[in-house]
Amino acid sequence: MDKEKQILDYIKMNPFISQQELSSKVGLSRPAVANYIANLTRRGEIKGRGYILRDESQIVCIGGANTDRKARTDHKVRLYSSNPVKITEACGGVARNFAENLSRLGVNTSLIACVGNDREGNWILNETKSHGVDVSQVWVLPAERTGTFTTLLDIDGESIVSMADMNIYEKITTSMFEEKWSHIAASQAVFLDTNLPKECINYVIKRCRDVNIPLYIDPVSSAKAQKLPLRLDGVELLLPNREEAEILAETKIDSISDCQIACEKIRKRGVENVIIKLGDQGIYYFSDEESGHLSPVKTDVVDVTGAGEAFASCVINGLMNEESLFSACQLGLAGAALTIQTDESISSFLKPEKLDEIVRNFMDENPKV
């Protein structure tokens, strides 16, 4: 009997069976069971979400939703000159990408963002919804244009320069979030990116802290990282890259030992866990209980776009399933590897079983220290 049918039969016998119990009965990890349940729900095999909402990790993703335009050359980029390129377009935005990644991993996910009442906005909503994300809380602003993110990639798939038109986010106010708060407060966790105005970022951080909702933050860019308040008490996880970490810690990072110093300084601002993304050098993770450096999974690079979001969303999914920070980072690196193997910003192969396979096969070179 296949696993999906087994899961469905157990749910028919006991609609309130927990995912942990299902995991034990069918011999799969809890995230894998959650993925099967999400697929059954999308197909209508499971009607009504009372059972899933009792047990399934549920997260609200707040921040950017925009169109990603990638211009890729077939040779090394020549600056200050015309470069022949091939342009592709996809749904993007840090929070939106997180929501889709997490939904593909079987997490019940909703998105709070804003789009214009235009072709791009309608496309983003329809595409995101088709991947199982609840988009009912997205603001549609009639007088604004949907945000765009344009990046130039060289022959190796590396980003040379990126340009963001995110003016629409300046229209969001704290009163708009107040209207959404009952939806946010009902979640088990919140992911936040810094595309929002500073006062809205402060509002979400404070409200989540006040009601003890775990909050995960991606600073997005070195410029936008400066929107974060000095005190970050209540933030469960901060996920800066090297430049963002340098700004948040007010220190230079030239080595792995510098990463530890930066993490210690960031944690003094109230953050529980810190992971610094180091590009082709991997990541550095830090908490009270554990810390260390992990190299990336070795794989062919087609396009690095979306790798950061894939890494972070897989880490968050691991933490929500009570994995250690070290194990969650392993899952994150596996997710990043899956993403950079394709020219898609979000890999269609992103599934818990695939992540587990990559971790088993390729992470032996990163023993815990």
VOPAGU-2260 file (C-alpha; in pm, 1 decimal, decimal comma):
REM VOPAGU-2260
SITE   aa  ch    i         X         Y         Z
SITE  MET   A    0       0,0       0,0       0,0
SITE  ASP   A    1     143,3     343,7     -91,9
SITE  LYS   A    2     212,1     595,8     181,9
SITE  GLU   A    3     -51,5     843,4      66,5
SITE  LYS   A    4    -329,9     583,1      84,8
SITE  GLN   A    5    -205,9     468,1     424,4
SITE  ILE   A    6    -220,0     824,7     557,6
SITE  LEU   A    7    -568,5     879,4     415,7
SITE  ASP   A    8    -695,2     553,1     567,1
SITE  TYR   A    9    -562,5     643,4     912,5
SITE  ILE   A   10    -726,6     987,9     890,4
SITE  LYS   A   11   -1058,7     825,6     791,0
SITE  MET   A   12   -1037,3     602,7    1100,3
SITE  ASN   A   13    -942,8     896,5    1326,5
SITE  PRO   A   14    -990,1    1250,0    1183,0
SITE  PHE   A   15    -809,8    1395,1    1486,6
SITE  ILE   A   16    -499,2    1178,2    1463,3
SITE  SER   A   17    -181,1    1384,9    1505,6
SITE  GLN   A   18      83,4    1412,1    1237,0
SITE  GLN   A   19     338,9    1272,9    1482,8
SITE  GLU   A   20     122,4     963,5    1529,3
SITE  LEU   A   21      80,8     930,2    1153,5
SITE  SER   A   22     457,1     960,0    1119,4
SITE  SER   A   23     509,4     662,4    1351,7
SITE  LYS   A   24     242,3     451,2    1183,4
SITE  VAL   A   25     357,2     495,3     822,0
SITE  GLY   A   26     732,0     522,5     883,8
SITE  LEU   A   27     789,6     874,1     748,4
SITE  SER   A   28     924,3    1193,9     902,4
SITE  ARG   A   29     667,6    1443,4    1028,7
SITE  PRO   A   30     751,6    1699,5     751,7
SITE  ALA   A   31     699,0    1426,2     490,1
SITE  VAL   A   32     359,0    1342,3     641,5
SITE  ALA   A   33     269,3    1713,7     639,8
SITE  ASN   A   34     357,5    1728,1     269,3
SITE  TYR   A   35     130,1    1433,6     188,6
SITE  ILE   A   36    -155,0    1592,6     386,7
SITE  ALA   A   37    -110,5    1924,7     204,4
SITE  ASN   A   38    -128,8    1745,5    -132,8
SITE  LEU   A   39    -440,2    1552,6     -27,7
SITE  THR   A   40    -604,8    1877,1      80,8
SITE  ARG   A   41    -524,8    2052,9    -247,1
SITE  ARG   A   42    -682,9    1765,1    -440,5
SITE  GLY   A   43    -992,7    1776,2    -220,6
SITE  GLU   A   44    -940,4    1432,6     -65,0
SITE  ILE   A   45    -941,3    1603,8     275,4
SITE  LYS   A   46   -1226,2    1854,5     305,3
SITE  GLY   A   47   -1230,6    2110,1     584,8
SITE  ARG   A   48    -911,7    2203,4     762,0
SITE  GLY   A   49   -1007,3    2151,8    1126,4
SITE  TYR   A   50    -782,5    1848,1    1158,5
SITE  ILE   A   51    -482,4    2006,3     992,4
SITE  LEU   A   52    -507,5    2336,1    1176,3
SITE  ARG   A   53    -488,6    2150,6    1507,9
SITE  ASP   A   54    -149,6    2006,6    1427,4
SITE  GLU   A   55      11,6    2147,2    1116,4
SITE  SER   A   56     275,3    2416,4    1155,9
SITE  GLN   A   57     112,6    2736,7    1034,1
SITE  ILE   A   58     303,2    3049,6     937,8
SITE  VAL   A   59     213,5    3394,0     806,5
SITE  CYS   A   60     471,0    3539,3     564,3
SITE  ILE   A   61     476,8    3920,1     561,9
SITE  GLY   A   62     662,2    4140,1     314,2
SITE  GLY   A   63     748,9    4146,1     -53,2
SITE  ALA   A   64     553,5    4005,1    -347,8
SITE  ASN   A   65     666,4    4121,7    -689,5
SITE  THR   A   66     772,6    4013,6   -1036,2
SITE  ASP   A   67    1129,3    3890,3   -1081,4
SITE  ARG   A   68    1287,7    3975,5   -1414,3
SITE  LYS   A   69    1616,9    3803,3   -1490,1
SITE  ALA   A   70    1839,0    3920,8   -1775,0
SITE  ARG   A   71    2103,4    3654,6   -1846,6
SITE  THR   A   72    2402,8    3689,4   -2076,4
SITE  ASP   A   73    2583,9    3409,7   -2258,3
SITE  HIS   A   74    2923,2    3572,5   -2190,7
SITE  LYS   A   75    3098,6    3773,8   -1923,5
SITE  VAL   A   76    2918,5    4100,8   -1856,9
SITE  ARG   A   77    3079,7    4415,6   -1996,9
SITE  LEU   A   78    2998,6    4713,4   -1777,2
SITE  TYR   A   79    2913,8    5048,6   -1937,1
SITE  SER   A   80    2835,8    4866,9   -2263,5
SITE  SER   A   81    2542,4    4696,7   -2434,8
SITE  ASN   A   82    2506,3    4328,2   -2340,9
SITE  PRO   A   83    2286,8    4083,9   -2533,9
SITE  VAL   A   84    2064,6    3901,2   -2285,5
SITE  LYS   A   85    1774,2    3660,2   -2257,3
SITE  ILE   A   86    1502,0    3793,6   -2025,3
SITE  THR   A   87    1272,8    3569,3   -1821,0
SITE  GLU   A   88     998,7    3665,8   -1576,2
SITE  ALA   A   89     872,8    3486,3   -1265,6
SITE  CYS   A   90     676,2    3554,7    -949,1
SITE  GLY   A   91     908,6    3676,6    -674,8
SITE  GLY   A   92     942,1    3876,2    -356,6
SITE  VAL   A   93    1115,1    3746,7     -44,5
SITE  ALA   A   94     800,6    3683,9     163,5
SITE  ARG   A   95     611,3    3544,4    -136,4
SITE  ASN   A   96     896,5    3306,9    -220,1
SITE  PHE   A   97     911,4    3196,4     143,3
SITE  ALA   A   98     538,9    3125,7     140,6
SITE  GLU   A   99     559,4    2914,2    -175,2
SITE  ASN   A  100     869,6    2727,5     -55,5
SITE  LEU   A  101     705,2    2648,4     278,5
SITE  SER   A  102     383,2    2540,3     108,9
SITE  ARG   A  103     582,0    2300,4    -111,4
SITE  LEU   A  104     725,8    2157,2     211,2
SITE  GLY   A  105     376,1    2086,7     340,0
SITE  VAL   A  106     333,9    2385,3     571,5
SITE  ASN   A  107      -5,9    2556,5     586,5
SITE  THR   A  108      99,5    2907,3     479,4
SITE  SER   A  109     -57,4    3247,5     418,9
SITE  LEU   A  110      84,4    3564,8     265,4
SITE  ILE   A  111      41,7    3927,9     368,6
SITE  ALA   A  112     183,6    4161,0     102,8
SITE  CYS   A  113      60,0    4421,3    -143,9
SITE  VAL   A  114      22,5    4426,7    -522,2
SITE  GLY   A  115    -124,6    4668,5    -772,5
SITE  ASN   A  116    -452,2    4611,2    -952,1
SITE  ASP   A  117    -264,2    4529,1   -1270,6
SITE  ARG   A  118    -164,8    4232,1   -1487,7
SITE  GLU   A  119     141,8    4156,3   -1276,6
SITE  GLY   A  120     -49,9    4171,4    -948,4
SITE  ASN   A  121    -325,3    3939,1   -1070,0
SITE  TRP   A  122     -64,7    3699,1   -1206,4
SITE  ILE   A  123     122,4    3688,4    -873,3
SITE  LEU   A  124    -197,1    3620,6    -679,2
SITE  ASN   A  125    -313,7    3344,1    -912,5
SITE  GLU   A  126      27,0    3174,6    -933,5
SITE  THR   A  127      86,7    3190,7    -558,5
SITE  LYS   A  128    -260,0    3056,9    -481,6
SITE  SER   A  129    -206,6    2768,4    -725,1
SITE  HIS   A  130      81,1    2649,3    -505,6
SITE  GLY   A  131    -139,6    2622,1    -198,0
SITE  VAL   A  132     -67,8    2959,1     -34,8
SITE  ASP   A  133    -357,7    3153,3     116,9
SITE  VAL   A  134    -349,8    3496,3     -55,2
SITE  SER   A  135    -678,3    3623,6      88,0
SITE  GLN   A  136    -492,6    3871,6     313,7
SITE  VAL   A  137    -291,3    4040,4      34,6
SITE  TRP   A  138    -373,5    4409,5     -18,7
SITE  VAL   A  139    -460,0    4505,6    -378,1
SITE  LEU   A  140    -387,9    4878,0    -418,5
SITE  PRO   A  141    -569,2    5014,4    -727,5
SITE  ALA   A  142    -357,9    5326,8    -779,7
SITE  GLU   A  143     -17,0    5155,1    -745,7
SITE  ARG   A  144     206,2    4942,8    -967,5
SITE  THR   A  145     309,9    4596,1    -855,3
SITE  GLY   A  146     673,6    4585,7    -741,8
SITE  THR   A  147     947,4    4458,4    -971,6
SITE  PHE   A  148    1294,1    4316,0    -908,3
SITE  THR   A  149    1532,8    4302,9   -1203,9
SITE  THR   A  150    1870,1    4130,3   -1192,2
SITE  LEU   A  151    2152,7    4089,1   -1444,0
SITE  LEU   A  152    2318,3    3745,8   -1440,7
SITE  ASP   A  153    2648,8    3657,6   -1602,8
SITE  ILE   A  154    2733,5    3331,9   -1778,2
SITE  ASP   A  155    2797,5    3157,8   -1442,5
SITE  GLY   A  156    2453,4    3244,0   -1308,6
SITE  GLU   A  157    2595,1    3496,2   -1061,4
SITE  SER   A  158    2413,0    3824,7   -1006,2
SITE  ILE   A  159    2608,9    4126,5   -1129,3
SITE  VAL   A  160    2361,8    4398,1   -1035,4
SITE  SER   A  161    2000,5    4406,5    -916,4
SITE  MET   A  162    1739,1    4681,7    -929,5
SITE  ALA   A  163    1423,0    4696,0    -719,3
SITE  ASP   A  164    1113,0    4910,5    -773,8
SITE  MET   A  165     930,5    4863,9    -443,9
SITE  ASN   A  166     760,9    5203,7    -406,6
SITE  ILE   A  167     423,3    5035,5    -354,2
SITE  TYR   A  168     530,4    4919,2      -6,1
SITE  GLU   A  169     557,2    5275,9     117,4
SITE  LYS   A  170     176,4    5287,1     101,0
SITE  ILE   A  171     139,0    5029,0     378,6
SITE  THR   A  172      56,5    5168,4     725,7
SITE  THR   A  173      41,9    5029,8    1078,7
SITE  SER   A  174    -335,7    5075,5    1079,2
SITE  MET   A  175    -355,5    4836,4     784,2
SITE  PHE   A  176    -168,8    4580,2     994,2
SITE  GLU   A  177    -400,6    4643,3    1286,3
SITE  GLU   A  178    -686,5    4527,3    1064,0
SITE  LYS   A  179    -495,7    4208,2     982,6
SITE  TRP   A  180    -383,5    4136,8    1337,6
SITE  SER   A  181    -648,3    3876,0    1421,9
SITE  HIS   A  182    -524,5    3669,6    1126,5
SITE  ILE   A  183    -159,7    3711,4    1229,0
SITE  ALA   A  184    -228,9    3634,2    1595,9
SITE  ALA   A  185    -397,5    3304,6    1501,2
SITE  SER   A  186     -76,3    3175,5    1341,7
SITE  GLN   A  187     187,3    2961,2    1507,6
SITE  ALA   A  188     476,0    3164,0    1363,0
SITE  VAL   A  189     548,0    3472,9    1152,2
SITE  PHE   A  190     809,6    3536,1     884,5
SITE  LEU   A  191     893,3    3901,3     811,2
SITE  ASP   A  192    1109,7    4067,0     548,0
SITE  THR   A  193    1216,3    4431,9     552,7
SITE  ASN   A  194    1044,1    4555,4     237,4
SITE  LEU   A  195     789,6    4723,4     465,7
SITE  PRO   A  196     814,4    5078,0     604,2
SITE  LYS   A  197    1018,3    5103,4     924,6
SITE  GLU   A  198     719,4    5179,1    1146,4
SITE  CYS   A  199     537,8    4868,9    1017,0
SITE  ILE   A  200     842,3    4651,2    1086,1
SITE  ASN   A  201     856,4    4786,3    1442,4
SITE  TYR   A  202     482,9    4725,3    1483,5
SITE  VAL   A  203     500,8    4359,5    1377,5
SITE  ILE   A  204     807,0    4289,7    1594,2
SITE  LYS   A  205     644,8    4444,2    1902,6
SITE  ARG   A  206     307,6    4274,6    1857,4
SITE  CYS   A  207     465,1    3933,0    1799,3
SITE  ARG   A  208     680,9    3979,2    2109,0
SITE  ASP   A  209     381,2    4084,7    2319,5
SITE  VAL   A  210     186,1    3766,0    2237,7
SITE  ASN   A  211     489,4    3532,1    2216,2
SITE  ILE   A  212     456,1    3441,4    1847,6
SITE  PRO   A  213     788,8    3308,4    1711,4
SITE  LEU   A  214     921,4    3561,3    1458,9
SITE  TYR   A  215    1174,8    3491,7    1183,0
SITE  ILE   A  216    1331,0    3786,2     996,2
SITE  ASP   A  217    1525,5    3818,9     670,2
SITE  PRO   A  218    1685,3    4167,3     643,4
SITE  VAL   A  219    1663,7    4147,1     257,0
SITE  SER   A  220    1946,9    4393,3     179,7
SITE  SER   A  221    2217,1    4597,2     349,6
SITE  ALA   A  222    2013,7    4915,5     299,4
SITE  LYS   A  223    1688,1    4768,2     429,4
SITE  ALA   A  224    1860,0    4598,7     725,4
SITE  GLN   A  225    1896,2    4947,1     872,7
SITE  LYS   A  226    1517,4    4963,1     913,4
SITE  LEU   A  227    1536,9    4709,2    1195,2
SITE  PRO   A  228    1508,5    4857,3    1546,1
SITE  LEU   A  229    1797,9    4844,4    1790,9
SITE  ARG   A  230    1613,5    4602,8    2020,3
SITE  LEU   A  231    1510,3    4274,8    1859,5
SITE  ASP   A  232    1381,6    4095,1    2167,4
SITE  GLY   A  233    1140,0    3817,5    2075,8
SITE  VAL   A  234    1297,2    3749,5    1735,7
SITE  GLU   A  235    1349,0    3373,1    1714,1
SITE  LEU   A  236    1582,4    3381,6    1413,4
SITE  LEU   A  237    1762,9    3648,9    1209,5
SITE  LEU   A  238    1901,1    3550,4     867,0
SITE  PRO   A  239    2139,5    3821,3     735,0
SITE  ASN   A  240    2398,3    3778,5     463,0
SITE  ARG   A  241    2756,0    3893,1     525,7
SITE  GLU   A  242    2699,7    4262,9     441,6
SITE  GLU   A  243    2375,5    4280,1     637,9
SITE  ALA   A  244    2541,0    4115,0     938,4
SITE  GLU   A  245    2826,0    4368,2     925,9
SITE  ILE   A  246    2572,1    4650,3     945,2
SITE  LEU   A  247    2365,5    4489,2    1221,8
SITE  ALA   A  248    2674,5    4402,7    1429,6
SITE  GLU   A  249    2869,9    4717,3    1338,9
SITE  THR   A  250    3178,2    4505,4    1273,3
SITE  LYS   A  251    3374,2    4382,1     971,1
SITE  ILE   A  252    3350,4    4015,0     872,1
SITE  ASP   A  253    3663,2    3887,9     697,5
SITE  SER   A  254    3680,6    3537,6     845,4
SITE  ILE   A  255    3478,3    3263,6    1012,5
SITE  SER   A  256    3598,6    3379,0    1355,0
SITE  ASP   A  257    3465,0    3724,9    1267,5
SITE  CYS   A  258    3125,6    3560,8    1210,2
SITE  GLN   A  259    3115,1    3445,7    1571,0
SITE  ILE   A  260    3197,7    3795,3    1694,7
SITE  ALA   A  261    2924,3    3943,8    1472,9
SITE  CYS   A  262    2668,6    3688,0    1591,7
SITE  GLU   A  263    2749,5    3759,9    1955,5
SITE  LYS   A  264    2692,8    4130,8    1896,9
SITE  ILE   A  265    2364,9    4071,4    1712,0
SITE  ARG   A  266    2239,3    3843,8    1988,0
SITE  LYS   A  267    2301,5    4121,3    2240,1
SITE  ARG   A  268    2023,5    4307,4    2058,7
SITE  GLY   A  269    1781,4    4034,0    2175,4
SITE  VAL   A  270    1782,1    3782,1    1888,8
SITE  GLU   A  271    1759,0    3415,5    1991,4
SITE  ASN   A  272    1937,5    3254,7    1691,7
SITE  VAL   A  273    2151,2    3403,6    1411,6
SITE  ILE   A  274    2251,7    3249,9    1079,1
SITE  ILE   A  275    2488,5    3445,0     853,5
SITE  LYS   A  276    2464,3    3349,8     485,0
SITE  LEU   A  277    2811,7    3353,7     328,5
SITE  GLY   A  278    2735,4    3272,9     -37,2
SITE  ASP   A  279    2974,8    3015,0    -179,6
SITE  GLN   A  280    3139,1    2985,3     164,0
SITE  GLY   A  281    2822,6    2841,2     317,0
SITE  ILE   A  282    2672,6    2964,2     643,2
SITE  TYR   A  283    2760,9    3034,0    1005,8
SITE  TYR   A  284    2500,9    2951,6    1271,9
SITE  PHE   A  285    2496,8    3070,3    1632,9
SITE  SER   A  286    2281,6    3024,8    1942,1
SITE  ASP   A  287    2326,2    2972,9    2316,6
SITE  GLU   A  288    2344,9    2597,1    2267,0
SITE  GLU   A  289    2536,7    2552,9    1940,9
SITE  SER   A  290    2740,7    2732,3    1678,7
SITE  GLY   A  291    2955,7    2650,0    1378,0
SITE  HIS   A  292    3034,5    2683,9    1010,1
SITE  LEU   A  293    2880,9    2468,6     734,4
SITE  SER   A  294    3002,1    2460,9     374,5
SITE  PRO   A  295    2746,6    2454,3      91,3
SITE  VAL   A  296    2640,3    2132,0     -78,9
SITE  LYS   A  297    2856,6    2083,9    -388,2
SITE  THR   A  298    2644,1    2101,3    -702,2
SITE  ASP   A  299    2635,4    2254,3   -1049,3
SITE  VAL   A  300    2526,7    2618,4   -1043,7
SITE  VAL   A  301    2269,6    2719,2   -1304,8
SITE  ASP   A  302    2118,9    3025,8   -1133,5
SITE  VAL   A  303    2168,1    3147,6    -775,0
SITE  THR   A  304    1843,8    3348,9    -768,8
SITE  GLY   A  305    1616,7    3223,8    -491,5
SITE  ALA   A  306    1884,3    3019,3    -314,8
SITE  GLY   A  307    1878,3    3243,6      -7,2
SITE  GLU   A  308    1502,0    3214,6      31,5
SITE  ALA   A  309    1517,6    2837,2     -22,9
SITE  PHE   A  310    1785,6    2802,8     244,1
SITE  ALA   A  311    1601,5    3014,3     498,2
SITE  SER   A  312    1257,2    2862,2     439,4
SITE  CYS   A  313    1395,9    2509,0     481,9
SITE  VAL   A  314    1573,6    2619,2     801,4
SITE  ILE   A  315    1252,6    2767,9     938,5
SITE  ASN   A  316    1055,6    2456,0     848,6
SITE  GLY   A  317    1315,4    2250,1    1035,7
SITE  LEU   A  318    1298,0    2471,6    1343,9
SITE  MET   A  319     917,0    2462,3    1339,7
SITE  ASN   A  320     947,0    2083,3    1344,4
SITE  GLU   A  321    1178,1    2104,4    1648,9
SITE  GLU   A  322    1502,1    2023,3    1467,2
SITE  SER   A  323    1825,4    2152,1    1621,0
SITE  LEU   A  324    1976,3    2464,1    1464,4
SITE  PHE   A  325    2254,4    2248,5    1315,3
SITE  SER   A  326    2008,3    2001,4    1157,7
SITE  ALA   A  327    1785,9    2284,6    1033,6
SITE  CYS   A  328    2087,1    2444,9     863,3
SITE  GLN   A  329    2167,4    2115,2     691,7
SITE  LEU   A  330    1813,8    2107,4     552,3
SITE  GLY   A  331    1852,8    2470,6     444,7
SITE  LEU   A  332    2172,8    2400,2     251,6
SITE  ALA   A  333    2000,9    2106,5      82,1
SITE  GLY   A  334    1714,5    2336,5     -22,7
SITE  ALA   A  335    1958,3    2595,3    -157,7
SITE  ALA   A  336    2138,9    2325,5    -358,7
SITE  LEU   A  337    1812,3    2210,9    -515,9
SITE  THR   A  338    1730,1    2567,9    -616,2
SITE  ILE   A  339    2061,1    2665,2    -778,9
SITE  GLN   A  340    2052,1    2351,1    -995,4
SITE  THR   A  341    1770,5    2506,2   -1202,6
SITE  ASP   A  342    1693,9    2843,2   -1359,3
SITE  GLU   A  343    1378,4    2864,7   -1145,3
SITE  SER   A  344    1370,7    3088,3    -837,7
SITE  ILE   A  345    1176,7    2812,9    -659,0
SITE  SER   A  346    1262,1    2450,5    -726,9
SITE  SER   A  347     976,2    2218,9    -819,7
SITE  PHE   A  348    1177,9    1939,3    -652,5
SITE  LEU   A  349    1158,7    2103,6    -308,6
SITE  LYS   A  350    1008,8    1829,1     -91,2
SITE  PRO   A  351    1095,9    1696,7     256,3
SITE  GLU   A  352    1195,6    1355,5     118,9
SITE  LYS   A  353    1438,7    1513,3    -128,2
SITE  LEU   A  354    1594,0    1732,6     140,4
SITE  ASP   A  355    1642,8    1431,8     367,3
SITE  GLU   A  356    1810,1    1244,9      80,9
SITE  ILE   A  357    2055,4    1527,4       9,3
SITE  VAL   A  358    2139,7    1564,2     377,4
SITE  ARG   A  359    2209,6    1191,4     407,5
SITE  ASN   A  360    2420,4    1174,6      90,7
SITE  PHE   A  361    2615,2    1499,7      94,0
SITE  MET   A  362    2646,4    1638,9     446,3
SITE  ASP   A  363    2899,6    1391,2     589,1
SITE  GLU   A  364    3172,5    1647,0     513,2
SITE  ASN   A  365    3013,0    1884,5     765,9
SITE  PRO   A  366    3032,3    1700,4    1100,5
SITE  LYS   A  367    2898,9    1895,2    1395,0
SITE  VAL   A  368    3169,0    2071,3    1592,9
